[in-house]
Each structure stands twice: as structure tokens, then as C-alpha cells.
Amino acid sequence: MDTIFIKGIRCQCIIGVYPWEQATTQTLVLDFECAADFSKAAQSDDLNDALDYQKITERIVEHAEASRVKLIETLITQLADILEQEFELNWLRLSLDKGAILQQYKLVGLILGRGSR
């Protein structure tokens, strides 16, 4: 099985449990990977036979920027559910980087994996 990835998807979100986090947008950075068979698209050279990276990216950004959840665990789970359903994915991996939200850490984030390769 082949792997498709999109790295560095940036979203401007209001997310967090602290009042100061709810008062301003934060930049989240997401990476997406999924298993796919892109042999048909490679042969036809037709976007209709391929997984549309633009649509996946737009859907991630659209949902993330519209959501008003407190936890990144909630957001990444919602995104995985949406991507699995709307793009009929059997395997995916999402990572979410919340950045240096706390001074004592360089980065804070999550990685979620679903399905089997």
C-alpha cells in the first residue's frame, strides 16, 4: 500500500482550557498521512482517480478553524472521524502541533493513528 502525506497544514484556532487561550487565536500545525493505492491515478493521470490533497487540506482547516473545543485531543479525534468518513480512508495518521504554548516546552502536540495498513 502506498502512503500519501501532507505536512505543515496551518490553522488559526481558538482552543484551550485557560481563559487567555479562549481570548485569541493560536496557530496549530497538522501533518496528515493515509494509506492509498494511487496506481489508477498514476495510469490515468486524472485527478478524478486520485485522492484530492486540496480537498483534504481545506476540510481540515475548515473544521479546525470553526471548532471551539478546549482540548487538542477532542479536535484531533473530530478531524480523524471526518477524514475517515468523507474520504473513505482505511488508515490515517494525524499529528497536531500546538507550538510552544507553555514556556517550559518547545512543542506540545499529539499523534493519532487509525486503522490498519
TORKOL-4160 file (C-alpha; in steps of 0.2 Angstrom, whole numbers, padded with zeros to 4 digits, m for minus):
117
<pt num="1" X="0000" Y="0000" Z="0000"/>
<pt num="2" X="0006" Y="0017" Z="m0004"/>
<pt num="3" X="0006" Y="0032" Z="0008"/>
<pt num="4" X="0001" Y="0050" Z="0004"/>
<pt num="5" X="0006" Y="0064" Z="0016"/>
<pt num="6" X="0003" Y="0082" Z="0018"/>
<pt num="7" X="0014" Y="0091" Z="0030"/>
<pt num="8" X="0013" Y="0108" Z="0038"/>
<pt num="9" X="m0006" Y="0112" Z="0037"/>
<pt num="10" X="m0008" Y="0128" Z="0047"/>
<pt num="11" X="m0024" Y="0133" Z="0056"/>
<pt num="12" X="m0029" Y="0148" Z="0066"/>
<pt num="13" X="m0040" Y="0142" Z="0080"/>
<pt num="14" X="m0047" Y="0147" Z="0097"/>
<pt num="15" X="m0043" Y="0131" Z="0108"/>
<pt num="16" X="m0038" Y="0129" Z="0126"/>
<pt num="17" X="m0044" Y="0127" Z="0143"/>
<pt num="18" X="m0037" Y="0143" Z="0150"/>
<pt num="19" X="m0046" Y="0160" Z="0149"/>
<pt num="20" X="m0031" Y="0168" Z="0140"/>
<pt num="21" X="m0032" Y="0154" Z="0127"/>
<pt num="22" X="m0050" Y="0157" Z="0123"/>
<pt num="23" X="m0047" Y="0176" Z="0120"/>
<pt num="24" X="m0036" Y="0174" Z="0105"/>
<pt num="25" X="m0032" Y="0163" Z="0090"/>
<pt num="26" X="m0017" Y="0151" Z="0091"/>
<pt num="27" X="m0008" Y="0143" Z="0076"/>
<pt num="28" X="m0010" Y="0124" Z="0075"/>
<pt num="29" X="0001" Y="0114" Z="0063"/>
<pt num="30" X="m0005" Y="0097" Z="0057"/>
<pt num="31" X="0003" Y="0083" Z="0047"/>
<pt num="32" X="m0008" Y="0070" Z="0038"/>
<pt num="33" X="m0004" Y="0053" Z="0031"/>
<pt num="34" X="m0015" Y="0040" Z="0024"/>
<pt num="35" X="m0013" Y="0023" Z="0015"/>
<pt num="36" X="m0019" Y="0023" Z="m0003"/>
<pt num="37" X="m0017" Y="0014" Z="m0019"/>
<pt num="38" X="m0013" Y="0028" Z="m0032"/>
<pt num="39" X="m0009" Y="0016" Z="m0046"/>
<pt num="40" X="m0025" Y="0020" Z="m0055"/>
<pt num="41" X="m0022" Y="0039" Z="m0054"/>
<pt num="42" X="m0004" Y="0036" Z="m0060"/>
<pt num="43" X="m0010" Y="0027" Z="m0075"/>
<pt num="44" X="m0024" Y="0039" Z="m0080"/>
<pt num="45" X="m0016" Y="0055" Z="m0074"/>
<pt num="46" X="m0033" Y="0061" Z="m0070"/>
<pt num="47" X="m0037" Y="0070" Z="m0053"/>
<pt num="48" X="m0054" Y="0061" Z="m0053"/>
<pt num="49" X="m0044" Y="0044" Z="m0049"/>
<pt num="50" X="m0034" Y="0052" Z="m0036"/>
<pt num="51" X="m0036" Y="0057" Z="m0018"/>
<pt num="52" X="m0038" Y="0076" Z="m0019"/>
<pt num="53" X="m0025" Y="0084" Z="m0007"/>
<pt num="54" X="m0033" Y="0101" Z="m0009"/>
<pt num="55" X="m0050" Y="0095" Z="m0003"/>
<pt num="56" X="m0042" Y="0086" Z="0012"/>
<pt num="57" X="m0032" Y="0101" Z="0017"/>
<pt num="58" X="m0047" Y="0113" Z="0015"/>
<pt num="59" X="m0058" Y="0101" Z="0026"/>
<pt num="60" X="m0045" Y="0100" Z="0040"/>
<pt num="61" X="m0043" Y="0119" Z="0040"/>
<pt num="62" X="m0062" Y="0122" Z="0039"/>
<pt num="63" X="m0066" Y="0111" Z="0053"/>
<pt num="64" X="m0052" Y="0116" Z="0064"/>
<pt num="65" X="m0055" Y="0135" Z="0062"/>
<pt num="66" X="m0073" Y="0133" Z="0065"/>
<pt num="67" X="m0072" Y="0122" Z="0081"/>
<pt num="68" X="m0072" Y="0129" Z="0098"/>
<pt num="69" X="m0066" Y="0114" Z="0108"/>
<pt num="70" X="m0055" Y="0116" Z="0124"/>
<pt num="71" X="m0044" Y="0100" Z="0121"/>
<pt num="72" X="m0032" Y="0096" Z="0106"/>
<pt num="73" X="m0037" Y="0078" Z="0110"/>
<pt num="74" X="m0055" Y="0082" Z="0105"/>
<pt num="75" X="m0050" Y="0092" Z="0090"/>
<pt num="76" X="m0039" Y="0078" Z="0083"/>
<pt num="77" X="m0052" Y="0065" Z="0086"/>
<pt num="78" X="m0065" Y="0075" Z="0077"/>
<pt num="79" X="m0054" Y="0078" Z="0062"/>
<pt num="80" X="m0049" Y="0059" Z="0061"/>
<pt num="81" X="m0068" Y="0055" Z="0061"/>
<pt num="82" X="m0072" Y="0067" Z="0047"/>
<pt num="83" X="m0057" Y="0062" Z="0036"/>
<pt num="84" X="m0062" Y="0043" Z="0038"/>
<pt num="85" X="m0080" Y="0046" Z="0034"/>
<pt num="86" X="m0078" Y="0059" Z="0020"/>
<pt num="87" X="m0063" Y="0052" Z="0011"/>
<pt num="88" X="m0066" Y="0033" Z="0015"/>
<pt num="89" X="m0049" Y="0031" Z="0022"/>
<pt num="90" X="m0044" Y="0014" Z="0029"/>
<pt num="91" X="m0028" Y="0020" Z="0038"/>
<pt num="92" X="m0023" Y="0038" Z="0043"/>
<pt num="93" X="m0011" Y="0046" Z="0054"/>
<pt num="94" X="m0013" Y="0064" Z="0060"/>
<pt num="95" X="m0001" Y="0074" Z="0071"/>
<pt num="96" X="m0006" Y="0091" Z="0079"/>
<pt num="97" X="0007" Y="0103" Z="0085"/>
<pt num="98" X="0001" Y="0117" Z="0097"/>
<pt num="99" X="0018" Y="0125" Z="0097"/>
<pt num="100" X="0026" Y="0132" Z="0112"/>
<pt num="101" X="0010" Y="0135" Z="0122"/>
<pt num="102" X="0020" Y="0133" Z="0138"/>
<pt num="103" X="0036" Y="0141" Z="0141"/>
<pt num="104" X="0045" Y="0126" Z="0148"/>
<pt num="105" X="0041" Y="0116" Z="0132"/>
<pt num="106" X="0047" Y="0118" Z="0114"/>
<pt num="107" X="0032" Y="0110" Z="0107"/>
<pt num="108" X="0016" Y="0102" Z="0113"/>
<pt num="109" X="0006" Y="0090" Z="0102"/>
<pt num="110" X="m0002" Y="0074" Z="0098"/>
<pt num="111" X="m0001" Y="0060" Z="0086"/>
<pt num="112" X="m0017" Y="0049" Z="0082"/>
<pt num="113" X="m0017" Y="0034" Z="0071"/>
<pt num="114" X="m0032" Y="0024" Z="0065"/>
<pt num="115" X="m0035" Y="0008" Z="0055"/>
<pt num="116" X="m0023" Y="m0004" Z="0048"/>
<pt num="117" X="m0011" Y="m0003" Z="0034"/>
